[in-house]
Amino acid sequence: MIRPKRLFSFLVTGLYHAREDKTEMSTLAATSRGVGLLERYFGFAARGTTFGRDTMAGATTFVVMSYIIFVNPLILTSVTHPPLGQALAFSAVLTSTCLVAGVMSILMGLATNYAYAIAPGLGLNAVVAFGLVASGKASFPEAMGLVVLEGVAMVLLAVSGLRELIFKAIPLELKKAIAIGIGLFIAFIGLFNSGIVASVPASGTPVQLGSFTTWPIFVAVFGLVFTFALRAIRFRGDLIVGIVGTTVLATIINKATSYSAFGRGTDGAVWPGWHHLYAGPNFHLLGKISLHSFSSTQLGIIASIVWVFSLFLSDFFDFSGTAIGVGKQAGYVDRDGNIPNFKKALVVDGLAAVAGGAASSSSATTFIESGSGVAAGGRTGWVAVVVGLLFFPFMFISPLIGMVPKEATAAALVVVGWLMISTLTEMEGEAEGEAASKLAGIDFHDLAIGLSAALAIMIMPFTYSITNGIGFGFITYTVICAARREWKRIHPFMWIVSAAFVLYFLVPVLQQHVSWFGGHL
């Protein structure tokens, strides 16, 4: 005979476990419904992947490209506008960097269903920092205004369908030379800012090796060796781990030397303390743009247009090369060499440039590191969405990010520079026969191609300006072909652009002697 008390206890226990099982089943059902919705939107099965695999691929891409969280604020805050003494706040640039990367990566994933991740681009931020602001040609708001216009040009290009015109107008070798020159420029910035390469006027040479007797140089060299070793063993996230490891060493050395190695100021290598790791996002830079460069005496209309065009070319070729390279790896490219919905991707990349300028993080673009997520099996836009979501939390830890000294980012800049230089041989695997193998490099025996490409490559790092390099390359190519009467090699677009660059280089003279350029007759 069952006693009433025992029966009551049995019923209560049964109801409790039944409710617990029901709750667990409800949770599993909700999770299943969520994955089902994502499956219908992104089509994991159709792309030969799964929700879990694309999630891990997104995390992989984020780890590999997350160095930009440290590097972009360091580059943009390392310069000031000489006439005004303007400098950007580190926390504000960090917030803008993460915000733009997060929002635009998510938009790219949702709009295109491609695994392309977006963040402020190296090279483009150097143009803004050194080519425009540090040189005194434009203030930060004016420089970011030009970035916004560059993004608008990208969007208009995609909508109008003029992409093919520009691609056919510029020789392939010059496109490669632009990428290589930007790579050398980025690497030179890393080596110079870290002190490994130094300017010593007393030595009689423009640059030389820095003094290897100081702690900052020791830290920079350690960062190079450590990061290169990680790259050699194919460690994913080598750049971010290299930055973190080098920062830890710099902080220990700084503390051990009573802060004489790096100081206590804004140069990093100082632990902020456990109670000061968090800081609210700083949205101060949002919307701080200006178009006054078109009426300023430093630039003016012609020079401003040429700067917009140079930014546009850098961004356009960077995106196109990245999209096609990663797209081939992911299986997006069809038999005709085209990517379905490529116009959507180009529009989003253009909007990313607009967003980067509007937020003062410099132009944002699609990262070649997206290929790491594809290599990990990622195939859908969910990869980009995951990348975007992972950027947002870093907006809240700017004091921790501020620990990174410039010496710790040297290796990342050198490696990224090397990756861009490697575009010289990126088609070699597809080359068949002598004619095709020519496409894998630059034919320096062809005077028009070889000399123009060489000048574009050399002028960029030597003058600290991507615009100067592009201009020298375009003008040289057009002049040599014209002198040889090889008219068919000169696309009408090249005549127009070369003439614009000639005007750009003559702007200082015209400003002194022509009234409507800001000078006198």
Residue, then its C-alpha position, 0 to 999 in steps of 0.5 A: m500500500i502506497r502512503p499518501k505522503r510518499l505518493f505526493s512526494f513522487l508526484v512532485t518529483g515527477l512534475y519537477h523533472a518533467r518541467e526540467d526536461k520540458t525546459e531543456m527541450s524548449t531550449l533545444a527547440a529554440t536553438s534548432r529554430g534559430v539555426g534553421l532560420l540561419e540555414r534558410y538565410f545563408g544556405f549552409a548545406a548548399r555551400g557545403t558547410t555547416f553552422g558550426r563550421d562557419t562560426m569557427a571560420g568567422a572566429t578564425t578570420f577575426v583572430v587573424m585580422s584583429y591586429i587592425i584593432f591595435v595598428n589602426p589607432l596607433i597610425l592615426t594617432s601618431v601624427t598631428h596637423p602642423p598648422l593646427g596641432q590637431a591629434l586624434a584621441f586613441s580611445a575615439v579611433l579605437t571605438s570608430t575602428c571597431l564600430v566600422a569593422g563590426v557594422m560593415s562586416i555584418l552588412m557584407g555578410l547579410a547583403t552578399n552571403y560571402a565570407y568577406a570581412i571588412a575593417p579600416g585598411l592599412g595603406l589607406n590609413a597611412v595615406v590619411a595620416f602621413g600623406l595628408v595630415a602630417s604633411g599639412k595638406a589637410s586637417f583630419p576632418e578634411a582628410m576624412g571628407l576626401v575618404v567619404l568622397e572616395g567611398v561615394a565614387m566606389v558606390l557610383l562605380a558599382v551602380s553605373g557599371l564602369r568597373e570594367l572600363i577602369f580595369k581594362a584601362i590600366p595595365l595589369e602590371l601597373k595594378k600589381a606595381i601599385a599593390i607592391g608599392i603600398g606594401l613597401f610603404i606599409a613595411f617602411i612605416g613599421l620599420f621607421n616608427s619602431g626605430i629599426v630604420a632611423s633618420v640620422p642627419a649627422s650621418g650624411t645618409p637619409v636613413q640607416l639602421g637604428s641604434f641597437t643599444t636601446w630597449p625599444i629597438f630590442v623589443a621591436v627586433f624581438g617582435l620581428v623574430f617572434t612573429f616571423a617564427l609564428r608565421a613559419i610554423r603556420f600559427r593562426g593569429d600570428l600577428i595578434v599573438g606577436i603584438v600581444g607577446t611583444t607588448v607583454l615583454a615591453t611592459i615587463i622591461n618598462k617596469a623593470t627599468s623604472y619606466s625609463a625604457f618607454g616612459r609613463g606617458t602615451d607610448g604604451a608598455v604601462w599596465p593601466g591597473w585592474h580597475h582601469l581596464y574598462a572604458g566606455p566607447n568614445f563616439h566623439l569622432l563620428g561625423k567629424i568630416s569637412l569638405h573645406s579642402f576644395s577651397s583651402t590654399q593647401l590643396g584646392i580643387i584639382a589636388s583634392i580631386v586627385w587625392v580622392f582619385s588616388l584613394f579610390l584607386s588604392d581601395f578599388f584594386d585592393f578590394s577587387g584583388t581580395a574579392i577575386g582571390v578569396g572568391k576563388q578559394a571559396g568557390y564563388v568564381d564561376r567558369d567565366g571568371n565572374i563572381p555572382n552578386f559582385k556588384k553588391a559586394l562592391v557597393v558594400d565595400g564603397l559604403a564601408a569607405v564612406a563609413g570609415g571616413a564618416a567615423s574618422s577611422s580612415s577608409a574601410t575595405t575587405f581584408i585579404e585575411s578573409g581567406s583564413g576563414v575560407a581556408a578553415g571551411g567557411r563559405t557563407g556570409w555568416v562568417a563575416v557576421v561572426v567577425g563583425l560581432l567579435f569586433f564590438p566588445f573591444m570598444f570597451i577596453s581602450p585602456l588595455i589596447g593603449m598598452v601596445p607600443k609602436e614597436a610591438t606593431a612593427a612585425a605586423l606591418v612588415v608581414v602585411g607589407w610582404l603579403m601585398i608585395s607577394t601580389l607579384t607572383e599571385m597568379e603564378g599557379e595558374a600560369e600555363g606556357e610562356a604567355a601566361s607566365k608573363l602575367a605572373g610578374i612584371d615584364f621589366h624589359d618592356l620600357a613602358i611597363g617596366l619603368s612606370a612600374a618601377l617608379a610607382i614602386m619606388i616613389m611610394p615609400f621614398t616620398y611617403s606617399i601612395t598618390n605620388g607613386i601612382g602619379f609617377g607610374f601613370i605619367t611615365y607609362t603614357v609618355i613612353c607609349a606616346a614617344r614610341r607612337e604606340w597609341k593603341r597601348i594608351h587607353p583614353f582613360m589613361w590620357i585623362v588621368s595622366a593629365a590630372f596627375v600632371l596638374y596635381f604635381l604643378v599645383p604648388v607652382l600654380q598656387q604661387h602664380v595663378s590667382w584662382f589657385g590661391g596665388h597671384l598672376 
